[in-house]
């Protein structure tokens, strides 16, 4: 899809470009705010930490070559 250009008289108008950039940044800022999940309260964080205390994670069973590569990376 080719890039869209403003009509020819507006292409030379610098004010048109600044207005476009200003509107675009305002829309992006509003979009980012609406997509951000609400932050947890202190009580919710404490409950989540308590829930994760009981969770046991399995260590992955890596192949021999992978173990060698991980060990060499950790030495660096």
N, C-alpha and C positions, 0 to 999 in steps of 0.2 A: 504494500500500500504506500503510495507516494506521500511525502510530507505535505500537510495542508498549509497553504500560505494565506495570509489575509488578502483581501482585495487590493489591487495595485495602489490606489491612493493611500491606503492605510499602511502599506509596507514601508513607505518612506517616513511615516510619522513616528517619531521616537516615543511620543506620549502613548500611542497605542501599544507599543511593546512593553512599556513599563506598567501600564494598566493590566495587560495580560499576565505578566509575571506576578504582580501583586495579587490578582484574583486567584491565580493558580496556587500560590503559596498559602493563601487563606483557606482554600478548599482542602489542600493537603493537610494543613494543621487541624482542621475540623475533622477530617477523616481519621487521622491518627488518634485523636482524643476519643472518638466514638468507638474505635476498635480496641482500646486499651481496657483490659478487665479491671474491675474494682479491686483495690488493694485489700489485703486481709487485715482484720483487727488483731489486737494483741491476743485476745482470747482464742481466735481462730488459729493463729500461728502456734500458740501453745498446744492446742488440741492436735494440730498436724504433727508437731514434734513428738508428742506423746504417742500418736498413732504410728509414726515411723520408727520408734524405739523397738517395737515388737516385730518389725519387718526384718526378715533375714534375706540377704541377697546372696545369690549363688555366684561364685567366681567362675568366669568362663574357662572352658577347657580348650586352651589354645593348642595349635599344632606345634611341633618341635621348632620349626623354622620361625614361627611367629614369636615363640618364647625367646629365641636367640636374638631376634630383631628388637624386641622390647627391652631386653637386658642391655643391648648395645646402646639403645637410645637413652636409657636411664643413666648409663655411665657417663654420657656426654653431659 
